[in-house]
Amino acid sequence: MKSSIHPTDYRPVVFSDDQAGFAFLTQSTAQTDETITWEDGNTYPLVKVHISSASHPFFTGEEKIIDTEGRVDRFKARQEQAAKRREQMAAKAKKQQAQKAAKAKKADEK
């Protein structure tokens, strides 16, 4: 085994899945600035995770959507904005066509 290639700064760290309300204490080298007071009264570094064994469908056996970053809401907002733009462009084109028709009618009358 090669020397000095493995990390030596293992320490107790709490990993927390806020969506599932699940946390566990383990040894890790993960760097973080946040801390938490654990059940034993000691303060440990805290690493927040989006998915853990408590929320992953493979482990839970149920399928649920976890949208922690609002991707669905942003997608729906973009679709609504695109629909409004299409309506505005259609109204503008209709107005321009009506103006052209009015000019053509005036030109024919002269």
N, C-alpha and C positions, 0 to 999 in steps of 0.2 A: 504494500500500500504506500502511495506517495505521501510524503509529509507536507504539511502546510497547505493542503488543497481543500480541507474540510473546515467548515466554520467552527469556531470555538466559543462563540458568544451565545450559546443556548441559555435561555432563561424562561421562567414561567410567563405565559402570555394567555390572556383571555380572548377567545374568538366569540363574537356575538352576531347572531342573525336576528336583527330587530323585527323583521317581517313575521318571523315565527315565534318570537319571544324565547329564543333558545340561546344559551351561552355555555361554553365549556372551557376549562382550564387545561392547558397542555404546555409542553416545552416547545419553543420555537426561536428562530432567529429573525422573525419578521420585525421590521422597524416601524414604529408608530410614535406619535406625540401624545396620544390620548391615554388616559388611565381610568381605571375603575376600581372601586372597593369591592372585593369578592366576598363570598359567603363566610370565609374564615376570618374576615376583618382586615386582611392585608390588601395593599394597593398593588395592582398589577397593570402592565401595559395592555391596552385594548385595541384589537383589530376588528373592524366591522366588516362582515361579509354579506353579500346579497343572497346567496343560496347556501344552505347547509343540509345536513341529512334530515333536519326537521322540516324543511320546506321543499326539498327536491322530490318530484313525482316518483322517481325510481324507488326511493326509500319509503315514501308515504303511501304509495299505491293509489293515490288520487291525483287527478290532474287539476291544477289550478294555475291561473295566470298571475304572475307577480310582475307588476309594471312599476318598478321603483323609480324609473326616470321619466315617466309620463309620455312614453313613446306613442301610445294609443291616442292620447289627448292631442298631442302635437300633430299626428297624422290626420285626425278628424278636423282640426283647425285649418290645416293646409287644404284639405278637400273643400271645406266651406269657403275659404278665400278664393280658391280656383273657380268654384261655381259662381260666386259673386262677380269675379272678373269676366267670366264668360257672358253673364247676363248684361253687364255693363258694355262689353264690346258689341254684343248683339243689338242693344238699344242704340248705341252710337252709330253702328252701320245702318240701322233702319232709319235713323234721323238723317244721316248723310244721303241716303238714297231718296228720301222724301224731298230733301233740299234740291238734289239734282233733278228730280222729276219736276219740281216747281220751276226751276230755272229753264228747263227744256220747254215747259208749257209756256212760259213768258216769251221765250225766244220764238216759238211757233206763232204766238199771237202777234208779234211785231211784223 
